[in-house]
Structures are given as C-alpha cells and as structure tokens.
Amino acid sequence: MIDAHHAREIAARADATVRPLDIAGLAEQTAQAGNPYRPTAACDAAVRAVHGTCSVPGCNRSAWACDLDHVCEYNHAQPAAGGQTCPCNLNPKCRFHHLIKTYADGWLDDQVVDANGVIWTETTTPSGYTVRARARNHWLLPDLGSVPCLHGAPVAPGFVDTTTQPGRSRTRTQAKHAYRMRLRSQRRCGESPVLDSPGEPPF
C-alpha cells in the first residue's frame, strides 16, 4: 500500500503513464468486444479497486492477486442466459476460495447492489451460515454501483421436459449453476432457501 502523497509523486514523474479510470464509460462497455467473458481493462480495475481484497469475508488476499469471478456463472453456450460480465456480477476471489465456490458442494455466493449504489456480497456455507459484507472500498468508487447495467436480471435456465425420458437434459455443472441461481433468486426476493442437508445429527 502507498499513501496518496506517494501516488501523486509517482504520477508526476516524466516516465509515468497515467490512465484515468473512466467509470462513466462502463455504461457503454464492460466486456471485451471480441470475448464477452473477459472484462475490459477499466471494468477489471474498477472491480478490483472497489473490493480491495478477496470478496469472501475474512480473507485479506489483495484483489490484485485474485481471480475475477462471475458470481452468477457465465453461460458460455448462451451468454445472454447466464451471469454477465459486469461490475454488478464480478468480484475478486483468491484462487482457494474461487476453487471452493466452483467445485465444493453447499457453498453459495451472491452479490447485490442496493438502491444507494452500494455493492454487497453474501457468502453462505454448507451449514447454512450466511455472512453479508459491503465492498470494502465503496468510498473510493462511490459511483460504480450506480452505473446502469447493459443487461437484465439473470435468466432462469428453463424447465426439464419429462416426456423425453430417459436422458439427461443438462450436465451436472449446468444443474449446479441452475440450483445456485434459484437460491440467489429466492434470497433476493426475501425468502430463506433451505440448503440440502444430510439430515439430523446422529445424536
């Protein structure tokens, strides 16, 4: 970490390259034109800056050393039907927590932007314990959450046609993503979803 005075000294050097962060420009483009899965440089920098660290509560890994994760999973087959590449759906996760979110059962994360433009993250453990936290550096980029999104709400993955049995209508990964999207939808509507549980403790 460097203080503001040191940052100004660096910016004033003749060999320094200064690239202003255009937050307003994110209203026009948040993903790379040739690859909508990848954020633009401005979107990447803004998301890392506003969170500051890994978005999982209690993890202090610097955001600049983290992966950028699509909270609602990006749908590579149908990009319009999955989580979008947008500051409202991106947050930094260290490699450890990124792998847990991707592969471990029972973990659920969500991200919402409230009416004041404040970005909040939620992490739910397999035991059902949920922790909500505000983006650590909201004060640094207070306008980021107010940038209008170019997309609508995540689209429901559809329904299973039982008349075509037997046969799997979607992969295990698609089923897991659909399950997580359903839980996030319930939480955003004020419901308290019941996570799958192995049953009562054996005592």
Secondary structure as UniProt FT lines:
FT   HELIX           4..12
FT   TURN            14..15
FT   HELIX           24..27
FT   STRAND          31..32
FT   TURN            33..34
FT   STRAND          35..39
FT   HELIX           41..51
FT   TURN            57..58
FT   HELIX           63..65
FT   STRAND          67..70
FT   HELIX           79..81
FT   TURN            87..89
FT   STRAND          90..93
FT   HELIX           95..103
FT   TURN            105..106
FT   STRAND          108..113
FT   TURN            115..116
FT   STRAND          119..124
FT   TURN            126..127
FT   STRAND          130..134
FT   TURN            136..140
FT   TURN            142..143
FT   HELIX           144..146
FT   HELIX           162..164
FT   HELIX           172..188
FT   TURN            189..190
//
